[in-house]
Amino acid sequence: MAIDLNVLMTTEDYVLETETFQMKAVDYYPLEWTFFGASNPTMLLTWDAGRDRIRIRFEQYAVFLGTIEDHSIHEEGLHNAYPIVKLETSRFTRFAAEHMGTERVNLERGTLAHYVIRTFEQEFHVLAYEDPIVEDLGKVGDTGVVFEIVDEA
């Protein structure tokens, strides 16, 4: 199965685990995550070479809002089995409009959407004008990572 944004927004019980997160000082796609993913959580827990690697990048006007633990703003509609949820309006978008002036800047870019990326450990919240770019990096075993089991008996 090729992993893309549609798959991550519509496939129930697909689980993500964060490998890396970067906030880069670049003009294009400054928010970037690399995840391990699998439909079977055991593959993530055991570092199975068959798990997927996925890169998700958000465009330069995206606003990283942190995690639910940072804000304690609980949102209706987030309690489902999808790894990525996109909300057109939310408590976060209203908060950002009131306190960050998001309704007064970059008006030509369109409307901000609230994206939630759900992993084992936490949820990441991002406001963005454009859908993120999702790249399927293949299976972990295909990327040069070598697993060796040594039987010491």
Contacts in CASP RR format, 6 or more apart in sequence:
PFRMAT RR
TARGET T0000
AUTHOR 0000-0000-0000
METHOD contacts of the structure
MODEL  1
MAIDLNVLMTTEDYVLETETFQMKAVDYYPLEWTFFGASNPTMLLTWDAG
RDRIRIRFEQYAVFLGTIEDHSIHEEGLHNAYPIVKLETSRFTRFAAEHM
GTERVNLERGTLAHYVIRTFEQEFHVLAYEDPIVEDLGKVGDTGVVFEIV
DEA
1 7 0 8 1.000
2 136 0 8 1.000
3 37 0 8 1.000
3 52 0 8 1.000
3 54 0 8 1.000
3 134 0 8 1.000
3 136 0 8 1.000
4 134 0 8 1.000
4 136 0 8 1.000
5 84 0 8 1.000
5 131 0 8 1.000
5 132 0 8 1.000
5 134 0 8 1.000
7 14 0 8 1.000
8 14 0 8 1.000
8 16 0 8 1.000
8 54 0 8 1.000
8 82 0 8 1.000
8 83 0 8 1.000
8 84 0 8 1.000
8 134 0 8 1.000
9 82 0 8 1.000
9 83 0 8 1.000
9 84 0 8 1.000
9 85 0 8 1.000
9 86 0 8 1.000
10 82 0 8 1.000
11 39 0 8 1.000
11 82 0 8 1.000
11 83 0 8 1.000
12 80 0 8 1.000
12 81 0 8 1.000
12 82 0 8 1.000
13 39 0 8 1.000
13 81 0 8 1.000
14 37 0 8 1.000
14 38 0 8 1.000
14 39 0 8 1.000
14 82 0 8 1.000
14 83 0 8 1.000
15 37 0 8 1.000
15 38 0 8 1.000
15 39 0 8 1.000
15 41 0 8 1.000
15 44 0 8 1.000
15 83 0 8 1.000
15 119 0 8 1.000
15 120 0 8 1.000
16 35 0 8 1.000
16 36 0 8 1.000
16 37 0 8 1.000
16 54 0 8 1.000
16 83 0 8 1.000
16 117 0 8 1.000
16 118 0 8 1.000
16 119 0 8 1.000
16 120 0 8 1.000
17 35 0 8 1.000
17 36 0 8 1.000
17 37 0 8 1.000
17 44 0 8 1.000
17 119 0 8 1.000
17 120 0 8 1.000
17 121 0 8 1.000
18 33 0 8 1.000
18 34 0 8 1.000
18 35 0 8 1.000
18 119 0 8 1.000
18 121 0 8 1.000
19 33 0 8 1.000
19 34 0 8 1.000
19 35 0 8 1.000
19 36 0 8 1.000
19 53 0 8 1.000
20 32 0 8 1.000
20 33 0 8 1.000
20 34 0 8 1.000
21 32 0 8 1.000
21 33 0 8 1.000
21 34 0 8 1.000
21 124 0 8 1.000
22 31 0 8 1.000
22 32 0 8 1.000
22 33 0 8 1.000
23 30 0 8 1.000
23 31 0 8 1.000
23 64 0 8 1.000
24 30 0 8 1.000
24 31 0 8 1.000
24 32 0 8 1.000
26 60 0 8 1.000
27 60 0 8 1.000
28 59 0 8 1.000
28 60 0 8 1.000
29 57 0 8 1.000
29 58 0 8 1.000
29 59 0 8 1.000
29 60 0 8 1.000
29 133 0 8 1.000
30 58 0 8 1.000
30 60 0 8 1.000
30 62 0 8 1.000
31 57 0 8 1.000
31 58 0 8 1.000
31 62 0 8 1.000
31 64 0 8 1.000
31 126 0 8 1.000
32 55 0 8 1.000
32 56 0 8 1.000
32 57 0 8 1.000
32 58 0 8 1.000
33 55 0 8 1.000
33 56 0 8 1.000
33 57 0 8 1.000
33 117 0 8 1.000
33 124 0 8 1.000
34 53 0 8 1.000
34 54 0 8 1.000
34 55 0 8 1.000
34 137 0 8 1.000
35 53 0 8 1.000
35 54 0 8 1.000
35 55 0 8 1.000
35 56 0 8 1.000
35 119 0 8 1.000
36 44 0 8 1.000
36 51 0 8 1.000
36 52 0 8 1.000
36 53 0 8 1.000
36 54 0 8 1.000
36 140 0 8 1.000
37 43 0 8 1.000
37 44 0 8 1.000
37 51 0 8 1.000
37 52 0 8 1.000
37 53 0 8 1.000
37 54 0 8 1.000
38 44 0 8 1.000
38 48 0 8 1.000
38 50 0 8 1.000
38 51 0 8 1.000
38 52 0 8 1.000
41 120 0 8 1.000
42 48 0 8 1.000
43 50 0 8 1.000
43 51 0 8 1.000
44 51 0 8 1.000
44 120 0 8 1.000
47 140 0 8 1.000
47 147 0 8 1.000
48 140 0 8 1.000
49 139 0 8 1.000
49 140 0 8 1.000
49 141 0 8 1.000
49 145 0 8 1.000
49 147 0 8 1.000
50 139 0 8 1.000
50 140 0 8 1.000
50 141 0 8 1.000
51 139 0 8 1.000
51 140 0 8 1.000
52 136 0 8 1.000
52 137 0 8 1.000
52 138 0 8 1.000
52 139 0 8 1.000
52 140 0 8 1.000
53 137 0 8 1.000
53 138 0 8 1.000
53 139 0 8 1.000
53 140 0 8 1.000
53 143 0 8 1.000
54 134 0 8 1.000
54 135 0 8 1.000
54 136 0 8 1.000
54 137 0 8 1.000
55 133 0 8 1.000
55 134 0 8 1.000
55 135 0 8 1.000
55 137 0 8 1.000
56 84 0 8 1.000
56 117 0 8 1.000
56 132 0 8 1.000
56 133 0 8 1.000
56 134 0 8 1.000
56 135 0 8 1.000
57 132 0 8 1.000
57 133 0 8 1.000
57 135 0 8 1.000
58 64 0 8 1.000
58 115 0 8 1.000
58 126 0 8 1.000
58 128 0 8 1.000
58 130 0 8 1.000
58 132 0 8 1.000
58 133 0 8 1.000
59 128 0 8 1.000
59 129 0 8 1.000
59 130 0 8 1.000
59 132 0 8 1.000
61 106 0 8 1.000
61 109 0 8 1.000
61 128 0 8 1.000
61 129 0 8 1.000
61 130 0 8 1.000
62 126 0 8 1.000
62 127 0 8 1.000
62 128 0 8 1.000
62 129 0 8 1.000
62 130 0 8 1.000
62 132 0 8 1.000
63 96 0 8 1.000
63 100 0 8 1.000
63 102 0 8 1.000
63 112 0 8 1.000
63 126 0 8 1.000
63 127 0 8 1.000
63 128 0 8 1.000
64 124 0 8 1.000
64 125 0 8 1.000
64 126 0 8 1.000
65 71 0 8 1.000
65 92 0 8 1.000
65 96 0 8 1.000
65 125 0 8 1.000
65 126 0 8 1.000
65 127 0 8 1.000
66 124 0 8 1.000
66 125 0 8 1.000
67 122 0 8 1.000
67 123 0 8 1.000
67 124 0 8 1.000
67 125 0 8 1.000
68 74 0 8 1.000
68 122 0 8 1.000
68 123 0 8 1.000
68 125 0 8 1.000
69 122 0 8 1.000
71 92 0 8 1.000
71 125 0 8 1.000
73 91 0 8 1.000
73 92 0 8 1.000
73 95 0 8 1.000
75 87 0 8 1.000
75 90 0 8 1.000
75 91 0 8 1.000
75 92 0 8 1.000
75 114 0 8 1.000
75 116 0 8 1.000
77 85 0 8 1.000
77 87 0 8 1.000
78 85 0 8 1.000
78 87 0 8 1.000
78 116 0 8 1.000
78 123 0 8 1.000
82 118 0 8 1.000
83 117 0 8 1.000
83 118 0 8 1.000
83 119 0 8 1.000
84 115 0 8 1.000
84 116 0 8 1.000
84 117 0 8 1.000
84 118 0 8 1.000
85 115 0 8 1.000
85 116 0 8 1.000
85 118 0 8 1.000
86 113 0 8 1.000
86 114 0 8 1.000
86 115 0 8 1.000
86 116 0 8 1.000
86 131 0 8 1.000
87 93 0 8 1.000
87 113 0 8 1.000
87 114 0 8 1.000
87 115 0 8 1.000
87 116 0 8 1.000
88 111 0 8 1.000
88 113 0 8 1.000
88 114 0 8 1.000
89 114 0 8 1.000
90 114 0 8 1.000
92 114 0 8 1.000
92 125 0 8 1.000
92 127 0 8 1.000
93 102 0 8 1.000
93 112 0 8 1.000
93 113 0 8 1.000
93 114 0 8 1.000
93 127 0 8 1.000
96 102 0 8 1.000
96 112 0 8 1.000
96 127 0 8 1.000
97 103 0 8 1.000
102 112 0 8 1.000
102 127 0 8 1.000
106 129 0 8 1.000
109 129 0 8 1.000
109 130 0 8 1.000
110 129 0 8 1.000
111 129 0 8 1.000
112 127 0 8 1.000
112 128 0 8 1.000
112 129 0 8 1.000
113 127 0 8 1.000
113 128 0 8 1.000
113 129 0 8 1.000
113 131 0 8 1.000
114 125 0 8 1.000
114 126 0 8 1.000
114 127 0 8 1.000
115 125 0 8 1.000
115 126 0 8 1.000
115 127 0 8 1.000
115 128 0 8 1.000
115 132 0 8 1.000
116 123 0 8 1.000
116 124 0 8 1.000
116 125 0 8 1.000
117 123 0 8 1.000
117 124 0 8 1.000
117 126 0 8 1.000
126 132 0 8 1.000
137 143 0 8 1.000
141 147 0 8 1.000
END
